[in-house]
């Protein structure tokens, strides 16, 4: 049996899931149990060998307490919505409780996470 990755998006999804699981201090077995999937199946998802359904991703997201939408985007089920990126930038830029220096710092951090450089 060939050990091939399904797609690069799935590999990225697997890496992300593994990182989130570790940050939540959950073992593979614990996350599988909480998400209602088998250990081998979850392991295959993390290694990029299987592409999970939207339903399975939703169960994993709930167990990890992360956005199901973010998992859908990483899995290639949904397209990243640029308007949501713009909404975050606008919210930071117009927050009256932040100084301009804080706004700039938050925008820099946000851009480093999402990989976008949009003028504000």
Buried (B, 14 or more C-beta within 10 A) or exposed (E): EEEEEBEEBBBBBBBBBBEBBEEBEBEBEBBBBBBEBEBEBBBBBBBBBBBBEEEBBBBBBEBBEBEBBBBBBBBBBBEEEEEEBEEBBEEBBEEEEBEEEEBBEBBEEBBEEBEBEEEE
